[in-house]
Amino acid sequence: MEHAEGNVRESISRVQSGIIAEVIGGSTWTADERSELFSLVMGVPWACPSHLQTAIESLSVVKLPPSKRRRTLQDFAAILLYLPEKAWSILTDETVPSDAKLMTILSWASTLGCRCPTEPTLKFWTSVLRNIVLHKEFNDLSVDVGPRE
């Protein structure tokens, strides 16, 4: 009778470890949830060490939650080539405060669809604004916007 109980217990233990491995392995879990599951798996009276090993191995397979796709950075350094006349008049008017000039550049970039500018683009916009605010000649810009025709 004990042998039959041992076989049933071993069979149930094997099936349980397989089910746990399938459920855990096919799901996305946070680190805290994995830790809690590991504690639960360790507390089960497995009939055989290989069943415990099967359940533990399923916890070691990390299936990360799907992350948000990163947006592609946009190069908008040539934006000044597309500024409308009204924007230029705001940028070159000495009576307009610098924050309004900044908003002119940012608003136009947004209008053109810029949502994630590259770091060089931001540096270029900053240097343009700095040169305009300091009343320097616009031709003194040290940043190249690319090939000109």
HELIX and SHEET records of a PDB file:
HELIX    1   1 GLU A    2  GLY A   25  1                                  24    
HELIX    2   2 ALA A   31  GLY A   43  1                                  13    
HELIX    3   3 PRO A   49  SER A   60  1                                  12    
HELIX    4   4 ALA A   77  TYR A   82  5                                   6    
HELIX    5   5 GLU A   85  THR A   92  1                                   8    
HELIX    6   6 SER A   98  THR A  111  1                                  14    
HELIX    7   7 GLU A  119  VAL A  133  1                                  15    
HELIX    8   8 PHE A  138  ASP A  140  5                                   3    
END                                                                             
